[in-house]
Structure formats: structure tokens, C-alpha cells
Amino acid sequence: MRGYQDPRVGAVARAGKSVGAALLASSGARRVGLAAGAGGGLVFGGVALLHRARARRG
């Protein structure tokens, strides 16, 4: 069974697509955009909280 490999393993690499393109194709542009927006909002919120905490110390 050395030669057996699940057909799903490495399918993206064999097709020559990037992981980002595969994610976009499987979930749709709208969902990827919403996830990116939510992630960006979380990062922005964290930076704002850190900035506010440092301003209180000083």
C-alpha cells in the first residue's frame, strides 16, 4: 500500500493552484471578504485597545 494516497491530499498542488485560490473557489469571494474584514476589524480593535492602555500609563 505504499503507493496509495488519498486523492484529496495534494489536489491543490497537483492542480497548480495556490491555497488562496482554492479557498476562494471553495467558499466564494463574499465569504472570504467578510472573513478578511472581520479579521482586520479585530486587529484594528486590538491596536486601539493597546494604544489606549499605554496612554493611561503615561
Stockholm file with secondary structure:
# STOCKHOLM 1.0

chainA/1-58         MRGYQDPRVGAVARAGKSVGAALLASSGARRVGLAAGAGGGLVFGGVALLHRARARRG
#=GR chainA/1-58 SS CTTCCCTTTTHHHHHTCCHHHHHHHHHCHHHHHHHHHHHHHHHHHHHHHHHHHHHHHC
#=GC SS_cons        CTTCCCTTTTHHHHHTCCHHHHHHHHHCHHHHHHHHHHHHHHHHHHHHHHHHHHHHHC
//
